[in-house]
Amino acid sequence: MNQNQINRINGLHEEAMDISDEGDRAKKRGDLEEAREFYRRALVLETQAADEIPFGTEPSRAILYRSAATLALLCHLEPEAERLANLGLAGTPPAFVVVELREVIEQARKHEPQK
């Protein structure tokens, strides 16, 4: 990756985290719909950041997918959370991230509507 790519990824991630923080503030105020909208916006940006990291660039790649998967859970998008967590597991993430990604998958499956 060149410096421009790194800067773009970092910018997407930082913007996603700022928007997620806005979601947290809305949630604390009790405005769950506004919070979910902030989380959706953050999810799009965090997924873009994760998708732009080349396969094998660990732990950054897996950590961003874990973050995106967690945002998907906050949006009640369980299938998307599981998909993103599996993308993070597809590389060679460190053990602590593997545990966290598997926890996201477990949470997604627990809350996913039965088919």
N, C-alpha and C positions, 0 to 999 in steps of 0.2 A: 504494500500500500504506500502511496506517496502522501506527502504532508497535506495536500489539498483534500484527499479522501479522508484522512484522519480528522482534519478540522471539520469537514462536513458531518461525519459520524458523531463527533463530540458535540457539535452544534445541535444536531437532531436530538441527541440524548438529553442535553441540558434543557432544551425547549420542552421536551416530553416531561422531564421531571418538574419543571416550573408549572406546567399545566396540571400535572398530577397533584402538586401541592395545592393548587386552586381547588381541585376536586376534594381534597382532604378538608379544606376550609369550608367548602359548601356542605360537605357531609356533617361536619361539626355543628353547623347552623341548622341542620335538619332538612336541608334542601337536597334530597336524594336524587331527584331527576337532574338538577343542575350538576351535581357531583358526577353522576354517570356520564353526562355529556362531556365534562372535562376529562374524565378517564378515557372515553372513546377517542377524543382528540389526541391525548397522550399516547394511547395504544397505537394509533396510526404512525405517529412519529417514531416511537420506540421500535416498532416492527421494521420501519424503513431503515433505521440505524443498524439493527441486527442483520437485516438482509444484505446490507452493503459490506459487512465484514467478511473477508474471504474465509472459506471453510478451512478449519485447522488453526485459525488465529485464536487460540485459547489463552486465558480464560475469558477474554473480552466478549467473544462471540456468544458463548453459553450464558454469560451473565446478562447480556442484553436480551437474549431470548427468555431468560428467567423473568426479567423485569417485564417484558411484553406479555408473557403468559400470566403474570400476576395481575397486570392491568386488565387483561381479558376476563379474568375471574371477577374483578371489581365491576365489570360491565355485564356480568352474567352471560358471558359468551363462552360457556364451558367447552364446546368442541374446538373453538379457536384456541383456548388456553391449552388444551391437550396437544393440539397440533404444534403450537409454538414451543411448548416444553419438549416435545419429541425432536424438534429441530435442534434445540440446544443439546439434547442427549446424543445427537447424531455425530457430533465431533468427539473430541477427547477432553471433556471438561474435568476439572479437578474434583476430587471426591465430595467436597462440601457442596459444590454446585450440583452434582449428580443427586445428592440427597434432596436438595431444595427443589430441583426440577421434578423428581419423583413425587414429592409432596404436592406440588401443583397438580400433577396428573391425578393423584388420589383425590384431591379436593374437587377437581373438575368432574371426575366420575361419580363422586358422591352426590353432587348437586345437579348432574345432568338428568333431564327428564327421561323416564323409562320409555323405551320404544315398544 
